[in-house]
Amino acid sequence: MSLPKYKDLLSFTSLVEIETEIDLLQRTLFDFRMKRSTKRTVKPHSFLHTKRKIAQLNFKRSSLLKLGN
């Protein structure tokens, strides 16, 4: 499984879409942490992929905010 690419985020054009996706990914990351703490199996690369996508979405959100101002 490859890392998420920034090109995949071209479909997100509004801040509302980006923020809802970030919220969804943060909940997913929380669920991964809960599973890890309760000794259930979680693939370690899932953390990396989710964190990377959140960072990419935050960057896209900040660039959209700069263009708006």
VOGUFI-172550 format. One line per field, with one value per residue (C-alpha): x, y, z; residue in one letter; residue number from 1. Coordinates in steps of 0.2 Angstrom, whole numbers, padded with zeros to 4 digits. Layout:
N
c1 <- [X, ...]
c2 <- [Y, ...]
c3 <- [Z, ...]
aa <- [A, ...]
i <- [NUM, ...]
//
This chain:
69
c1 <- [0000, 0008, 0007, -0007, -0002, -0006, -0013, -0027, -0034, -0038, -0056, -0057, -0061, -0071, -0065, -0081, -0076, -0058, -0063, -0076, -0063, -0050, -0063, -0067, -0048, -0045, -0059, -0051, -0034, -0043, -0051, -0033, -0026, -0041, -0038, -0020, -0022, -0035, -0022, -0032, -0023, -0020, -0008, 0006, 0006, -0012, -0006, 0007, -0005, -0019, -0007, 0000, -0017, -0022, -0006, -0009, -0027, -0021, -0009, -0022, -0034, -0021, -0017, -0035, -0036, -0021, -0029, -0045, -0037]
c2 <- [0000, 0016, 0033, 0045, 0058, 0076, 0074, 0064, 0079, 0089, 0084, 0094, 0112, 0119, 0122, 0113, 0097, 0098, 0101, 0086, 0075, 0080, 0077, 0060, 0055, 0061, 0050, 0036, 0039, 0040, 0023, 0016, 0022, 0014, -0003, -0002, 0002, -0013, -0025, -0027, -0029, -0013, -0012, 0001, 0008, 0014, 0027, 0034, 0035, 0043, 0056, 0060, 0063, 0074, 0084, 0086, 0091, 0104, 0111, 0112, 0121, 0134, 0137, 0139, 0152, 0161, 0162, 0169, 0183]
c3 <- [0000, -0005, 0004, 0000, -0014, -0013, -0031, -0024, -0015, -0030, -0028, -0012, -0017, -0002, 0016, 0022, 0013, 0019, 0037, 0037, 0030, 0043, 0057, 0050, 0049, 0067, 0073, 0063, 0071, 0088, 0085, 0080, 0096, 0106, 0097, 0100, 0119, 0121, 0113, 0097, 0080, 0071, 0056, 0060, 0043, 0045, 0058, 0046, 0031, 0041, 0049, 0032, 0024, 0039, 0036, 0017, 0021, 0033, 0020, 0007, 0019, 0024, 0005, 0001, 0016, 0009, -0008, 0000, 0009]
aa <- [M, S, L, P, K, Y, K, D, L, L, S, F, T, S, L, V, E, I, E, T, E, I, D, L, L, Q, R, T, L, F, D, F, R, M, K, R, S, T, K, R, T, V, K, P, H, S, F, L, H, T, K, R, K, I, A, Q, L, N, F, K, R, S, S, L, L, K, L, G, N]
i <- [1, 2, 3, 4, 5, 6, 7, 8, 9, 10, 11, 12, 13, 14, 15, 16, 17, 18, 19, 20, 21, 22, 23, 24, 25, 26, 27, 28, 29, 30, 31, 32, 33, 34, 35, 36, 37, 38, 39, 40, 41, 42, 43, 44, 45, 46, 47, 48, 49, 50, 51, 52, 53, 54, 55, 56, 57, 58, 59, 60, 61, 62, 63, 64, 65, 66, 67, 68, 69]
//
